[in-house]
């Protein structure tokens, strides 16, 4: 089968006026009808990689506490350095992707994540591990925004909502793989070698993204990267209006309050809590945590579909958040649940939380359409903002109620300790409901 391609010479051999490229020939895949799906698939792989890295400490808690000689608060702070960097870079990522090449910026971001994986794997001090974890956060800050920017660039308006809804599925598949498969890999080859494997995956993905992703269709060469043109290009006034609109801030806080319970349980404290509460092995606890992400992967597009049919996004968000709140209360405080019901409630908790994905299309509808990446970045900062202090705060509370018991050199926290420390998570969902009620009246 013959593929259309363009020839380019390399390095010093380039003729005058001809650009140099890493490869002698670059296939012009953008001419094919399926090419937008190839681009969005590469973006989905970045999301997959992001969530593997984000939740990876949850299957390494004992190893990390033992290796770096830290308590609950210390481990929480180590994990939270990811969110500190994520929060800062997130603010810059949206405007950068709106103005400059998403292809090159995303390639650099993926490469940074790969480098951070290698750095964490070889870290032997808590300082170096924290720096590596921060690099992960900085790189992954581009994942969600890059996905939505590329969907806006390559898909027609009537298909963007559906493509954006698949973001949750791609992300949660990564989160699931960061549980059982990664837990099995850690048990088999150790946590350091497991992160080295993650690093090689990221390096390969960066190369593929650079080779095959493009910023826009070849027929649009010479036009701005933004899908807007002419008088429709966003101006600084539009950005200021975006930040002054209280509805955007309510969506930002709601998104953070709704998603942080999933990030905390799935990313760090869920596995050790489930092991103690239900006497599970580390691998089995990871399998139950995966049910949260499975529910979220289904809940995102499912609630999006019903919200589109009903035309009432905020009402759907209230229903989903209430489902998540009730399920989470039962998971945390009822220790006598049979495992089948416990797993079902974890799935429902994830399913209900999936409704937070409606924040993104709602935010894009409320603002200038040329600022898609910027508004997504703003809303996405809510997750990092609350995650940055919630994980170490829960670790600190666990340390306060610790009875002095250790198992294999690691602090052992009782079920009652977790009940107290994790009580913050239902409060987040309750306050998130309050944000929705206010937003509904505006």
Order of alpha helices (4+ residues) and beta strands (2+ residues): beta-beta-alpha-alpha-alpha-alpha-alpha-alpha-alpha-alpha-alpha-alpha-alpha-alpha-alpha-alpha-alpha-alpha-alpha-beta-beta-alpha-alpha
